[in-house]
Amino acid sequence: MAVEYQVTDDVVRVFIRGEIDHHRTLTLRKEIDEILLAHRPERVLLDLSGTDFCDSSGLGLILGRVRVAESIGAKVELESVSNRVRKVLDAAGARQFLHYA
Amino acid sequence: MRPKVENHLTITLSAKSENESLARVIVAGFLVASSACAEDLADLKTAVSEAVTNAVVHAYRARTDGRIKLDLKLYSDCRVRIAVTDYGAGMEDVALCRTPFYTTDREHERSGMGFAIMETFSDRVRVTSRVGKGTRVILEKRLKAAECAA
């Protein structure tokens, strides 16, 4: 499943839909990195409106994209995060590492 | 009086990443049948996803024939017990592996927070492991009694 994304000026918005688990991160990681490296935006928005499940593998995916984005000078923010996903990210102690739009 | 088992499900899955979502569906189905509330169901789905993923990623690294057994029980006191068992590599130091942020697979962006999430979303997590024999993770949670079918 190809990841949908939008490019507006220096902002790339990536829509991550469906459950974010270890199995899906195997392909999501590569697809999102290809988008970031092709467009080299200043700002990356990870839109999570289409997902209500994320476990620690999903957190690893998000943190990995933050690292890749920072390596090309971009800032990553999470957008439209459900209460459920936010609960998991908070339980993993990730609040200090993530920015919410 | 000792609580009795009201319902019991045992199933064995291939240790493939595709089956992580299947494991969640199985757990959700069992919990729906147990009249678990949405929050308890979501919490246990997440905890089981962590345990199954650990088995897929760590227990059978180079093998394709690994198995993961799920054993789910609902007790008359509304407690759910879910055991996730693999027959793979095992852990030499369980306490170290349960340390937040610890992972042996940083290359693949493992966050090392699987056990922390299991502990947050369960009342109790027990782990037993033997090197070369496998690992069993037991998650227990008391369902909110008003909805529990037990």
gemmi code that builds the backbone of each chain (N, CA, C; Angstrom):
import gemmi

chains = {
    "A": [
        ("MET", (0.854, -1.188, 0.000), (0.000, 0.000, 0.000), (0.887, 1.234, 0.000)),
        ("ALA", (0.802, 2.099, -1.039), (1.628, 3.293, -1.111), (1.130, 4.311, -0.095)),
        ("VAL", (2.068, 5.014, 0.535), (1.718, 6.026, 1.513), (1.279, 7.285, 0.775)),
        ("GLU", (0.144, 7.873, 1.171), (-0.313, 9.125, 0.554), (0.374, 10.296, 1.203)),
        ("TYR", (0.667, 11.307, 0.378), (1.265, 12.486, 0.981), (0.914, 13.717, 0.145)),
        ("GLN", (1.065, 14.881, 0.759), (0.820, 16.172, 0.075), (2.041, 17.045, 0.270)),
        ("VAL", (2.363, 17.809, -0.758), (3.470, 18.763, -0.642), (2.913, 20.163, -0.836)),
        ("THR", (3.141, 21.022, 0.127), (2.687, 22.423, 0.042), (3.848, 23.295, 0.475)),
        ("ASP", (4.378, 24.076, -0.451), (5.561, 24.892, -0.161), (6.656, 24.003, 0.440)),
        ("ASP", (7.079, 24.335, 1.676), (8.157, 23.537, 2.291), (7.633, 22.544, 3.312)),
        ("VAL", (6.360, 22.163, 3.144), (5.754, 21.234, 4.107), (5.327, 19.961, 3.380)),
        ("VAL", (5.730, 18.846, 3.927), (5.238, 17.556, 3.430), (4.343, 16.959, 4.505)),
        ("ARG", (3.100, 16.654, 4.115), (2.163, 16.014, 5.047), (2.025, 14.564, 4.605)),
        ("VAL", (2.359, 13.643, 5.495), (2.290, 12.201, 5.194), (1.123, 11.611, 5.958)),
        ("PHE", (0.242, 10.920, 5.248), (-0.937, 10.311, 5.884), (-0.624, 8.844, 6.187)),
        ("ILE", (-0.560, 8.524, 7.457), (-0.327, 7.129, 7.842), (-1.671, 6.543, 8.264)),
        ("ARG", (-2.153, 5.593, 7.485), (-3.481, 5.029, 7.744), (-3.371, 3.573, 8.167)),
        ("GLY", (-4.378, 3.108, 8.874), (-4.398, 1.720, 9.323), (-3.602, 1.549, 10.601)),
        ("GLU", (-3.477, 0.324, 11.042), (-2.771, 0.043, 12.295), (-1.267, 0.154, 12.077)),
        ("ILE", (-0.606, 0.802, 13.021), (0.855, 0.930, 12.903), (1.489, -0.080, 13.847)),
        ("ASP", (1.875, -1.218, 13.306), (2.543, -2.249, 14.112), (3.844, -2.642, 13.443)),
        ("HIS", (4.534, -3.605, 14.031), (5.841, -4.001, 13.514), (5.754, -4.404, 12.050)),
        ("HIS", (4.738, -5.185, 11.699), (4.622, -5.673, 10.328), (4.534, -4.509, 9.344)),
        ("ARG", (3.727, -3.529, 9.647), (3.552, -2.415, 8.725), (4.761, -1.506, 8.692)),
        ("THR", (5.484, -1.412, 9.804), (6.646, -0.513, 9.795), (7.705, -0.999, 8.814)),
        ("LEU", (7.684, -2.288, 8.517), (8.686, -2.842, 7.600), (8.627, -2.152, 6.238)),
        ("THR", (7.441, -1.758, 5.788), (7.317, -1.061, 4.503), (7.149, 0.440, 4.680)),
        ("LEU", (6.476, 0.844, 5.742), (6.252, 2.282, 5.954), (7.557, 3.064, 6.069)),
        ("ARG", (8.515, 2.463, 6.758), (9.800, 3.129, 6.980), (10.426, 3.549, 5.652)),
        ("LYS", (10.524, 2.626, 4.743), (11.165, 2.869, 3.442), (10.353, 3.877, 2.636)),
        ("GLU", (9.019, 3.710, 2.632), (8.174, 4.586, 1.815), (8.258, 6.029, 2.295)),
        ("ILE", (8.208, 6.222, 3.604), (8.232, 7.590, 4.124), (9.609, 8.212, 3.905)),
        ("ASP", (10.669, 7.459, 4.119), (12.011, 8.009, 3.908), (12.217, 8.418, 2.449)),
        ("GLU", (11.678, 7.658, 1.531), (11.806, 8.019, 0.108), (11.135, 9.358, -0.151)),
        ("ILE", (9.981, 9.581, 0.469), (9.266, 10.851, 0.296), (10.083, 11.997, 0.880)),
        ("LEU", (10.618, 11.798, 2.081), (11.356, 12.879, 2.731), (12.623, 13.226, 1.953)),
        ("LEU", (13.326, 12.213, 1.506), (14.592, 12.462, 0.810), (14.360, 13.027, -0.583)),
        ("ALA", (13.209, 12.718, -1.192), (12.909, 13.255, -2.525), (12.532, 14.733, -2.449)),
        ("HIS", (11.830, 15.125, -1.391), (11.298, 16.486, -1.318), (12.063, 17.404, -0.367)),
        ("ARG", (12.787, 16.852, 0.566), (13.601, 17.625, 1.531), (12.865, 18.848, 2.060)),
        ("PRO", (11.747, 18.644, 2.744), (10.981, 19.790, 3.242), (11.622, 20.397, 4.477)),
        ("GLU", (11.099, 21.569, 4.887), (11.524, 22.145, 6.162), (10.693, 21.579, 7.306)),
        ("ARG", (9.459, 21.200, 6.966), (8.531, 20.730, 7.991), (7.839, 19.458, 7.490)),
        ("VAL", (7.709, 18.476, 8.391), (7.042, 17.219, 8.061), (5.891, 17.039, 9.034)),
        ("LEU", (4.703, 16.846, 8.490), (3.547, 16.567, 9.336), (3.161, 15.104, 9.138)),
        ("LEU", (3.179, 14.348, 10.220), (2.709, 12.959, 10.148), (1.246, 12.978, 10.600)),
        ("ASP", (0.356, 12.799, 9.635), (-1.078, 12.850, 9.914), (-1.550, 11.463, 10.327)),
        ("LEU", (-1.986, 11.333, 11.583), (-2.403, 10.023, 12.101), (-3.917, 9.917, 12.235)),
        ("SER", (-4.648, 10.763, 11.489), (-6.109, 10.739, 11.620), (-6.691, 9.405, 11.171)),
        ("GLY", (-5.947, 8.687, 10.359), (-6.465, 7.430, 9.819), (-6.044, 6.199, 10.599)),
        ("THR", (-5.531, 6.407, 11.808), (-5.137, 5.237, 12.582), (-5.598, 5.352, 14.025)),
        ("ASP", (-6.033, 4.228, 14.559), (-6.397, 4.209, 15.976), (-5.618, 3.134, 16.720)),
        ("PHE", (-4.578, 2.601, 16.077), (-3.736, 1.627, 16.771), (-2.278, 1.903, 16.466)),
        ("CYS", (-1.507, 1.990, 17.536), (-0.060, 2.170, 17.393), (0.574, 1.522, 18.605)),
        ("ASP", (1.536, 0.656, 18.401), (2.238, 0.081, 19.555), (3.674, 0.589, 19.564)),
        ("SER", (4.552, -0.055, 20.329), (5.905, 0.503, 20.456), (6.678, 0.420, 19.144)),
        ("SER", (6.280, -0.490, 18.267), (6.913, -0.527, 16.939), (6.564, 0.744, 16.167)),
        ("GLY", (5.308, 1.185, 16.307), (4.895, 2.432, 15.669), (5.673, 3.603, 16.237)),
        ("LEU", (5.897, 3.577, 17.535), (6.704, 4.635, 18.145), (8.108, 4.613, 17.560)),
        ("GLY", (8.681, 3.445, 17.402), (10.007, 3.325, 16.803), (10.033, 3.892, 15.399)),
        ("LEU", (8.973, 3.640, 14.642), (8.863, 4.185, 13.279), (8.859, 5.709, 13.323)),
        ("ILE", (8.046, 6.269, 14.224), (7.935, 7.732, 14.305), (9.272, 8.341, 14.711)),
        ("LEU", (9.889, 7.794, 15.734), (11.173, 8.336, 16.192), (12.255, 8.194, 15.118)),
        ("GLY", (12.196, 7.116, 14.366), (13.152, 6.930, 13.273), (12.969, 7.980, 12.196)),
        ("ARG", (11.720, 8.335, 11.905), (11.449, 9.375, 10.888), (11.889, 10.748, 11.423)),
        ("VAL", (11.752, 10.963, 12.706), (12.248, 12.209, 13.296), (13.760, 12.317, 13.071)),
        ("ARG", (14.442, 11.200, 13.271), (15.907, 11.202, 13.065), (16.262, 11.469, 11.612)),
        ("VAL", (15.568, 10.822, 10.701), (15.851, 11.017, 9.272), (15.552, 12.459, 8.885)),
        ("ALA", (14.426, 12.975, 9.350), (14.054, 14.357, 9.012), (15.083, 15.339, 9.550)),
        ("GLU", (15.500, 15.115, 10.793), (16.490, 16.026, 11.383), (17.804, 15.982, 10.607)),
        ("SER", (18.119, 14.828, 10.049), (19.375, 14.709, 9.294), (19.343, 15.542, 8.014)),
        ("ILE", (18.124, 15.883, 7.541), (18.030, 16.736, 6.352), (17.500, 18.127, 6.722)),
        ("GLY", (17.537, 18.451, 8.017), (17.185, 19.794, 8.460), (15.695, 20.054, 8.583)),
        ("ALA", (14.893, 18.996, 8.682), (13.441, 19.165, 8.773), (12.956, 18.878, 10.189)),
        ("LYS", (11.818, 19.521, 10.526), (11.200, 19.285, 11.831), (9.936, 18.450, 11.628)),
        ("VAL", (9.713, 17.478, 12.529), (8.554, 16.584, 12.406), (7.535, 16.908, 13.472)),
        ("GLU", (6.270, 16.977, 13.060), (5.179, 17.141, 14.028), (4.125, 16.080, 13.751)),
        ("LEU", (3.465, 15.655, 14.821), (2.360, 14.709, 14.679), (1.059, 15.499, 14.626)),
        ("GLU", (0.142, 15.028, 13.782), (-1.116, 15.743, 13.574), (-2.281, 14.781, 13.740)),
        ("SER", (-3.402, 15.298, 14.301), (-4.639, 14.504, 14.391), (-4.410, 13.152, 15.062)),
        ("VAL", (-3.767, 13.197, 16.203), (-3.477, 11.966, 16.944), (-4.663, 11.630, 17.837)),
        ("SER", (-5.198, 10.425, 17.714), (-6.357, 10.039, 18.528), (-5.944, 9.908, 19.997)),
        ("ASN", (-6.955, 9.963, 20.873), (-6.666, 9.815, 22.307), (-6.004, 8.473, 22.591)),
        ("ARG", (-6.436, 7.456, 21.866), (-5.905, 6.113, 22.065), (-4.409, 6.048, 21.719)),
        ("VAL", (-4.061, 6.598, 20.569), (-2.656, 6.564, 20.141), (-1.816, 7.431, 21.065)),
        ("ARG", (-2.373, 8.585, 21.475), (-1.630, 9.462, 22.376), (-1.372, 8.748, 23.710)),
        ("LYS", (-2.358, 7.947, 24.151), (-2.206, 7.208, 25.409), (-1.013, 6.245, 25.312)),
        ("VAL", (-0.884, 5.580, 24.165), (0.216, 4.628, 23.968), (1.553, 5.370, 23.906)),
        ("LEU", (1.587, 6.468, 23.169), (2.837, 7.219, 23.055), (3.266, 7.764, 24.419)),
        ("ASP", (2.284, 8.228, 25.212), (2.603, 8.720, 26.557), (3.085, 7.589, 27.453)),
        ("ALA", (2.451, 6.411, 27.328), (2.836, 5.256, 28.150), (4.268, 4.834, 27.857)),
        ("ALA", (4.702, 5.090, 26.634), (6.068, 4.741, 26.241), (7.047, 5.842, 26.611)),
        ("GLY", (6.554, 6.900, 27.251), (7.447, 7.972, 27.676), (7.961, 8.825, 26.534)),
        ("ALA", (7.165, 8.890, 25.452), (7.664, 9.545, 24.244), (7.333, 11.025, 24.169)),
        ("ARG", (6.551, 11.531, 25.150), (6.083, 12.907, 25.038), (7.250, 13.884, 24.868)),
        ("GLN", (8.355, 13.611, 25.563), (9.481, 14.555, 25.512), (10.163, 14.568, 24.148)),
        ("PHE", (9.941, 13.516, 23.353), (10.638, 13.415, 22.068), (9.773, 13.830, 20.889)),
        ("LEU", (8.476, 14.052, 21.121), (7.565, 14.286, 20.012), (6.974, 15.686, 20.065)),
        ("HIS", (6.657, 16.224, 18.884), (5.975, 17.504, 18.788), (4.622, 17.276, 18.135)),
        ("TYR", (3.591, 17.867, 18.745), (2.237, 17.736, 18.209), (1.839, 19.058, 17.569)),
        ("ALA", (1.290, 18.975, 16.345), (0.870, 20.196, 15.648), (-0.394, 20.756, 16.271)),
    ],
    "B": [
        ("MET", (-12.830, -18.626, 48.033), (-12.981, -19.687, 47.018), (-12.190, -19.301, 45.761)),
        ("ARG", (-11.496, -20.258, 45.193), (-10.661, -19.976, 44.033), (-11.529, -19.672, 42.811)),
        ("PRO", (-11.232, -18.587, 42.079), (-12.043, -18.273, 40.884), (-11.956, -19.399, 39.854)),
        ("LYS", (-13.090, -19.667, 39.202), (-13.040, -20.734, 38.190), (-12.922, -20.143, 36.794)),
        ("VAL", (-12.466, -20.959, 35.869), (-12.299, -20.519, 34.485), (-13.661, -20.537, 33.806)),
        ("GLU", (-14.082, -19.376, 33.332), (-15.387, -19.259, 32.673), (-15.280, -19.505, 31.176)),
        ("ASN", (-14.117, -19.126, 30.603), (-13.938, -19.319, 29.166), (-12.449, -19.490, 28.891)),
        ("HIS", (-12.125, -20.231, 27.840), (-10.723, -20.571, 27.574), (-10.519, -20.734, 26.080)),
        ("LEU", (-9.459, -20.107, 25.554), (-9.127, -20.225, 24.133), (-7.631, -20.440, 24.006)),
        ("THR", (-7.253, -21.433, 23.238), (-5.829, -21.661, 22.951), (-5.659, -21.733, 21.451)),
        ("ILE", (-4.659, -21.032, 20.946), (-4.424, -21.045, 19.498), (-2.940, -20.882, 19.246)),
        ("THR", (-2.457, -21.516, 18.178), (-1.031, -21.415, 17.831), (-0.893, -20.733, 16.480)),
        ("LEU", (0.000, -19.767, 16.414), (0.227, -18.993, 15.189), (1.647, -19.205, 14.700)),
        ("SER", (1.833, -19.088, 13.410), (3.196, -19.020, 12.884), (3.806, -17.690, 13.321)),
        ("ALA", (5.082, -17.709, 13.643), (5.753, -16.496, 14.128), (6.128, -15.601, 12.953)),
        ("LYS", (5.085, -15.108, 12.270), (5.293, -14.227, 11.126), (4.725, -12.864, 11.479)),
        ("SER", (5.333, -11.820, 10.946), (4.876, -10.481, 11.299), (3.425, -10.251, 10.852)),
        ("GLU", (3.012, -10.904, 9.771), (1.606, -10.773, 9.335), (0.632, -11.192, 10.424)),
        ("ASN", (1.057, -12.066, 11.317), (0.167, -12.584, 12.342), (0.072, -11.707, 13.588)),
        ("GLU", (0.801, -10.606, 13.601), (0.663, -9.682, 14.735), (-0.754, -9.114, 14.765)),
        ("SER", (-1.286, -8.733, 13.612), (-2.654, -8.206, 13.600), (-3.657, -9.325, 13.843)),
        ("LEU", (-3.365, -10.514, 13.369), (-4.258, -11.658, 13.612), (-4.353, -11.939, 15.113)),
        ("ALA", (-3.226, -11.855, 15.800), (-3.238, -12.059, 17.256), (-4.129, -11.021, 17.933)),
        ("ARG", (-4.078, -9.790, 17.455), (-4.923, -8.744, 18.050), (-6.410, -9.031, 17.797)),
        ("VAL", (-6.716, -9.498, 16.613), (-8.112, -9.835, 16.282), (-8.607, -10.965, 17.183)),
        ("ILE", (-7.773, -11.951, 17.404), (-8.144, -13.087, 18.268), (-8.414, -12.608, 19.685)),
        ("VAL", (-7.529, -11.794, 20.198), (-7.697, -11.276, 21.562), (-8.962, -10.415, 21.646)),
        ("ALA", (-9.165, -9.574, 20.639), (-10.347, -8.701, 20.631), (-11.626, -9.543, 20.623)),
        ("GLY", (-11.621, -10.587, 19.814), (-12.802, -11.456, 19.743), (-13.102, -12.103, 21.080)),
        ("PHE", (-12.086, -12.593, 21.731), (-12.259, -13.231, 23.037), (-12.763, -12.216, 24.058)),
        ("LEU", (-12.237, -11.006, 24.001), (-12.634, -9.993, 24.978), (-14.038, -9.462, 24.692)),
        ("VAL", (-14.419, -9.387, 23.430), (-15.796, -9.003, 23.108), (-16.759, -10.040, 23.678)),
        ("ALA", (-16.397, -11.303, 23.538), (-17.226, -12.380, 24.086), (-17.275, -12.311, 25.618)),
        ("SER", (-16.256, -11.710, 26.199), (-16.200, -11.558, 27.653), (-16.844, -10.259, 28.107)),
        ("SER", (-17.426, -9.525, 27.164), (-18.077, -8.231, 27.426), (-17.127, -7.202, 28.033)),
        ("ALA", (-15.877, -7.248, 27.622), (-14.915, -6.245, 28.074), (-15.307, -4.881, 27.525)),
        ("CYS", (-15.035, -3.842, 28.290), (-15.315, -2.493, 27.797), (-14.261, -2.111, 26.761)),
        ("ALA", (-14.557, -1.064, 26.000), (-13.672, -0.678, 24.890), (-12.255, -0.373, 25.366)),
        ("GLU", (-12.143, 0.272, 26.512), (-10.813, 0.650, 26.984), (-9.995, -0.576, 27.393)),
        ("ASP", (-10.614, -1.504, 28.133), (-9.902, -2.727, 28.519), (-9.505, -3.518, 27.281)),
        ("LEU", (-10.393, -3.578, 26.296), (-10.098, -4.308, 25.070), (-8.905, -3.682, 24.346)),
        ("ALA", (-8.923, -2.357, 24.223), (-7.830, -1.668, 23.532), (-6.503, -1.845, 24.287)),
        ("ASP", (-6.570, -1.766, 25.613), (-5.353, -1.931, 26.423), (-4.752, -3.319, 26.222)),
        ("LEU", (-5.578, -4.340, 26.288), (-5.049, -5.705, 26.172), (-4.623, -6.025, 24.748)),
        ("LYS", (-5.309, -5.481, 23.777), (-4.873, -5.651, 22.373), (-3.455, -5.121, 22.211)),
        ("THR", (-3.209, -3.949, 22.786), (-1.890, -3.337, 22.664), (-0.846, -4.160, 23.404)),
        ("ALA", (-1.163, -4.597, 24.607), (-0.205, -5.385, 25.392), (0.134, -6.694, 24.673)),
        ("VAL", (-0.863, -7.367, 24.142), (-0.619, -8.637, 23.434), (0.182, -8.385, 22.161)),
        ("SER", (-0.115, -7.279, 21.484), (0.651, -6.938, 20.285), (2.131, -6.821, 20.617)),
        ("GLU", (2.436, -6.238, 21.754), (3.841, -6.108, 22.165), (4.467, -7.479, 22.407)),
        ("ALA", (3.756, -8.337, 23.124), (4.316, -9.653, 23.451), (4.505, -10.503, 22.195)),
        ("VAL", (3.539, -10.471, 21.311), (3.637, -11.260, 20.075), (4.753, -10.716, 19.186)),
        ("THR", (4.848, -9.400, 19.105), (5.907, -8.797, 18.295), (7.286, -9.175, 18.830)),
        ("ASN", (7.442, -9.163, 20.139), (8.721, -9.584, 20.730), (9.076, -10.997, 20.285)),
        ("ALA", (8.077, -11.876, 20.279), (8.340, -13.262, 19.874), (8.712, -13.330, 18.392)),
        ("VAL", (7.999, -12.581, 17.556), (8.286, -12.586, 16.117), (9.700, -12.067, 15.839)),
        ("VAL", (10.051, -10.960, 16.524), (11.320, -10.280, 16.226), (12.514, -10.997, 16.851)),
        ("HIS", (12.344, -11.454, 18.079), (13.516, -11.912, 18.840), (13.647, -13.418, 19.004)),
        ("ALA", (12.519, -14.140, 19.020), (12.595, -15.560, 19.380), (13.164, -16.421, 18.258)),
        ("TYR", (12.832, -16.062, 17.024), (13.166, -16.963, 15.905), (13.895, -16.212, 14.805)),
        ("ARG", (14.879, -15.461, 15.145), (15.470, -14.507, 14.198), (15.642, -15.022, 12.775)),
        ("ALA", (16.334, -16.126, 12.609), (16.644, -16.555, 11.239), (15.712, -17.666, 10.758)),
        ("ARG", (14.831, -18.127, 11.654), (13.977, -19.266, 11.294), (12.633, -18.799, 10.745)),
        ("THR", (12.026, -19.650, 9.914), (10.706, -19.319, 9.376), (9.633, -20.277, 9.889)),
        ("ASP", (10.021, -21.214, 10.758), (9.056, -22.234, 11.196), (8.662, -22.057, 12.663)),
        ("GLY", (8.912, -20.872, 13.215), (8.601, -20.666, 14.630), (7.111, -20.631, 14.915)),
        ("ARG", (6.745, -20.967, 16.158), (5.336, -20.946, 16.577), (5.174, -20.065, 17.803)),
        ("ILE", (4.011, -19.458, 17.873), (3.659, -18.663, 19.051), (2.309, -19.162, 19.531)),
        ("LYS", (2.236, -19.514, 20.808), (0.971, -19.994, 21.348), (0.329, -18.886, 22.178)),
        ("LEU", (-0.940, -18.651, 21.889), (-1.741, -17.735, 22.705), (-2.694, -18.578, 23.541)),
        ("ASP", (-2.744, -18.285, 24.831), (-3.665, -18.988, 25.717), (-4.429, -17.930, 26.505)),
        ("LEU", (-5.739, -17.874, 26.293), (-6.538, -16.826, 26.931), (-7.552, -17.459, 27.873)),
        ("LYS", (-7.652, -16.914, 29.084), (-8.624, -17.414, 30.059), (-9.374, -16.243, 30.676)),
        ("LEU", (-10.684, -16.443, 30.833), (-11.517, -15.505, 31.586), (-11.945, -16.212, 32.867)),
        ("TYR", (-11.701, -15.575, 34.009), (-12.044, -16.169, 35.306), (-13.336, -15.572, 35.849)),
        ("SER", (-13.902, -16.256, 36.816), (-15.183, -15.835, 37.380), (-15.071, -14.525, 38.172)),
        ("ASP", (-13.840, -14.107, 38.490), (-13.679, -12.818, 39.161), (-13.360, -11.704, 38.157)),
        ("CYS", (-13.697, -11.953, 36.891), (-13.516, -10.957, 35.816), (-12.056, -10.666, 35.481)),
        ("ARG", (-11.191, -11.540, 35.901), (-9.781, -11.379, 35.534), (-9.523, -12.142, 34.231)),
        ("VAL", (-8.732, -11.515, 33.352), (-8.308, -12.175, 32.111), (-6.823, -12.498, 32.242)),
        ("ARG", (-6.461, -13.687, 31.839), (-5.060, -14.109, 31.847), (-4.705, -14.491, 30.421)),
        ("ILE", (-3.684, -13.817, 29.865), (-3.266, -14.115, 28.489), (-1.798, -14.516, 28.516)),
        ("ALA", (-1.515, -15.725, 28.083), (-0.129, -16.203, 28.020), (0.321, -16.225, 26.560)),
        ("VAL", (1.472, -15.619, 26.303), (2.068, -15.627, 24.969), (3.375, -16.406, 25.084)),
        ("THR", (3.436, -17.547, 24.419), (4.574, -18.459, 24.589), (5.274, -18.691, 23.253)),
        ("ASP", (6.595, -18.587, 23.266), (7.361, -19.007, 22.089), (8.349, -20.078, 22.511)),
        ("TYR", (8.899, -20.781, 21.543), (9.802, -21.906, 21.803), (11.149, -21.625, 21.135)),
        ("GLY", (11.546, -20.371, 21.209), (12.727, -19.912, 20.485), (13.938, -19.639, 21.370)),
        ("ALA", (14.573, -18.504, 21.098), (15.898, -18.231, 21.641), (15.950, -18.102, 23.158)),
        ("GLY", (14.915, -17.538, 23.739), (14.943, -17.301, 25.179), (15.837, -16.116, 25.525)),
        ("MET", (15.684, -15.623, 26.743), (16.464, -14.461, 27.199), (17.361, -14.879, 28.356)),
        ("GLU", (18.615, -14.458, 28.274), (19.539, -14.790, 29.357), (19.261, -13.949, 30.602)),
        ("ASP", (18.897, -12.683, 30.372), (18.686, -11.757, 31.476), (17.335, -11.083, 31.289)),
        ("VAL", (16.307, -11.664, 31.894), (14.952, -11.139, 31.710), (14.839, -9.720, 32.249)),
        ("ALA", (15.425, -9.473, 33.405), (15.318, -8.148, 34.017), (15.920, -7.079, 33.106)),
        ("LEU", (17.037, -7.394, 32.481), (17.662, -6.438, 31.564), (16.753, -6.181, 30.369)),
        ("CYS", (16.179, -7.252, 29.828), (15.308, -7.108, 28.665), (14.054, -6.300, 28.977)),
        ("ARG", (13.639, -6.299, 30.243), (12.447, -5.556, 30.628), (12.753, -4.084, 30.926)),
        ("THR", (14.041, -3.722, 30.876), (14.412, -2.335, 31.160), (13.923, -1.431, 30.035)),
        ("PRO", (13.250, -0.324, 30.371), (12.793, 0.593, 29.317), (13.923, 1.049, 28.412)),
        ("PHE", (13.657, 1.079, 27.133), (14.567, 1.514, 26.069), (15.630, 0.467, 25.727)),
        ("TYR", (15.693, -0.652, 26.480), (16.680, -1.672, 26.141), (16.179, -2.457, 24.927)),
        ("THR", (17.049, -2.631, 23.918), (16.703, -3.493, 22.791), (17.970, -4.083, 22.203)),
        ("THR", (17.832, -5.274, 21.631), (18.967, -5.884, 20.950), (18.834, -5.682, 19.439)),
        ("ASP", (17.856, -4.849, 19.035), (17.593, -4.674, 17.607), (17.441, -3.195, 17.258)),
        ("ARG", (18.397, -2.387, 17.655), (18.323, -0.941, 17.403), (18.372, -0.644, 15.899)),
        ("GLU", (19.043, -1.514, 15.161), (19.194, -1.303, 13.716), (17.836, -1.170, 13.029)),
        ("HIS", (16.855, -1.904, 13.513), (15.533, -1.864, 12.905), (14.571, -0.958, 13.670)),
        ("GLU", (15.112, 0.025, 14.340), (14.332, 1.077, 15.006), (13.396, 0.523, 16.080)),
        ("ARG", (13.821, -0.517, 16.776), (13.020, -1.002, 17.901), (13.164, 0.022, 19.021)),
        ("SER", (12.018, 0.409, 19.603), (12.076, 1.469, 20.615), (12.505, 0.931, 21.980)),
        ("GLY", (12.365, -0.374, 22.191), (12.716, -0.934, 23.496), (11.678, -0.662, 24.564)),
        ("MET", (10.464, -0.304, 24.158), (9.434, 0.065, 25.128), (8.306, -0.972, 25.199)),
        ("GLY", (8.511, -2.116, 24.595), (7.452, -3.127, 24.578), (7.003, -3.545, 25.964)),
        ("PHE", (7.944, -3.879, 26.832), (7.567, -4.315, 28.186), (6.953, -3.171, 28.985)),
        ("ALA", (7.458, -1.960, 28.792), (6.883, -0.815, 29.510), (5.412, -0.650, 29.145)),
        ("ILE", (5.100, -0.832, 27.872), (3.710, -0.717, 27.438), (2.878, -1.878, 27.962)),
        ("MET", (3.433, -3.085, 27.956), (2.696, -4.221, 28.539), (2.372, -3.931, 29.994)),
        ("GLU", (3.318, -3.402, 30.730), (3.111, -3.152, 32.161), (2.113, -2.030, 32.400)),
        ("THR", (2.093, -1.048, 31.512), (1.137, 0.052, 31.660), (-0.291, -0.424, 31.436)),
        ("PHE", (-0.458, -1.324, 30.470), (-1.804, -1.702, 30.066), (-2.295, -3.014, 30.680)),
        ("SER", (-1.508, -3.601, 31.558), (-1.932, -4.805, 32.271), (-1.827, -4.533, 33.764)),
        ("ASP", (-2.557, -5.341, 34.552), (-2.404, -5.229, 36.005), (-1.111, -5.900, 36.458)),
        ("ARG", (-0.734, -6.944, 35.716), (0.442, -7.711, 36.130), (1.082, -8.361, 34.903)),
        ("VAL", (2.415, -8.352, 34.837), (3.142, -9.004, 33.740), (4.187, -9.935, 34.348)),
        ("ARG", (4.123, -11.196, 33.985), (5.143, -12.139, 34.446), (5.867, -12.706, 33.236)),
        ("VAL", (7.180, -12.830, 33.350), (7.985, -13.326, 32.231), (8.887, -14.446, 32.728)),
        ("THR", (8.820, -15.583, 32.052), (9.780, -16.649, 32.330), (10.456, -17.005, 31.018)),
        ("SER", (11.742, -17.337, 31.106), (12.483, -17.596, 29.874), (13.646, -18.521, 30.150)),
        ("ARG", (13.949, -19.361, 29.189), (15.138, -20.212, 29.263), (15.854, -20.128, 27.925)),
        ("VAL", (17.141, -19.878, 27.967), (17.933, -19.760, 26.732), (17.843, -21.066, 25.954)),
        ("GLY", (17.507, -20.940, 24.689), (17.408, -22.114, 23.833), (16.081, -22.846, 23.918)),
        ("LYS", (15.224, -22.468, 24.881), (13.944, -23.171, 25.060), (12.746, -22.288, 24.751)),
        ("GLY", (12.857, -20.997, 25.067), (11.733, -20.115, 24.770), (11.359, -19.204, 25.913)),
        ("THR", (10.276, -18.464, 25.673), (9.832, -17.438, 26.627), (8.318, -17.484, 26.759)),
        ("ARG", (7.843, -17.226, 27.977), (6.406, -17.099, 28.193), (6.161, -15.762, 28.881)),
        ("VAL", (5.262, -14.992, 28.288), (4.839, -13.732, 28.903), (3.388, -13.904, 29.327)),
        ("ILE", (3.092, -13.655, 30.591), (1.713, -13.771, 31.089), (1.222, -12.388, 31.482)),
        ("LEU", (0.139, -11.990, 30.822), (-0.492, -10.700, 31.094), (-1.786, -10.956, 31.845)),
        ("GLU", (-2.017, -10.190, 32.897), (-3.277, -10.331, 33.630), (-3.907, -8.958, 33.804)),
        ("LYS", (-5.228, -8.954, 33.687), (-5.952, -7.693, 33.871), (-7.351, -8.027, 34.374)),
        ("ARG", (-7.802, -7.272, 35.345), (-9.175, -7.455, 35.808), (-10.051, -6.528, 34.993)),
        ("LEU", (-11.024, -7.103, 34.320), (-11.936, -6.299, 33.518), (-12.861, -5.513, 34.429)),
        ("LYS", (-13.305, -4.370, 33.930), (-14.249, -3.566, 34.695), (-15.504, -4.408, 34.903)),
        ("ALA", (-15.895, -4.597, 36.167), (-16.873, -5.628, 36.540), (-18.255, -5.376, 35.979)),
        ("ALA", (-18.630, -4.123, 35.778), (-19.994, -3.831, 35.348), (-20.313, -4.474, 34.003)),
        ("GLU", (-19.254, -4.598, 33.156), (-19.502, -5.138, 31.819), (-19.113, -6.603, 31.692)),
        ("CYS", (-18.347, -7.131, 32.658), (-17.734, -8.448, 32.504), (-18.780, -9.542, 32.411)),
        ("ALA", (-18.584, -10.480, 31.487), (-19.563, -11.540, 31.255), (-19.407, -12.725, 32.188)),
        ("ALA", (-18.387, -12.703, 33.037), (-18.109, -13.862, 33.898), (-19.162, -14.030, 34.991)),
    ],
}
model = gemmi.Model(1)
for chain_id, residues in chains.items():
    chain = gemmi.Chain(chain_id)
    for i, (resn, *xyz) in enumerate(residues, 1):
        res = gemmi.Residue()
        res.name, res.seqid = resn, gemmi.SeqId(i, " ")
        for name, pos in zip(("N", "CA", "C"), xyz):
            atom = gemmi.Atom()
            atom.name, atom.element = name, gemmi.Element(name[0])
            atom.pos, atom.b_iso = gemmi.Position(*pos), 0.0
            res.add_atom(atom)
        chain.add_residue(res)
    model.add_chain(chain)
structure = gemmi.Structure()
structure.add_model(model)
structure.setup_entities()
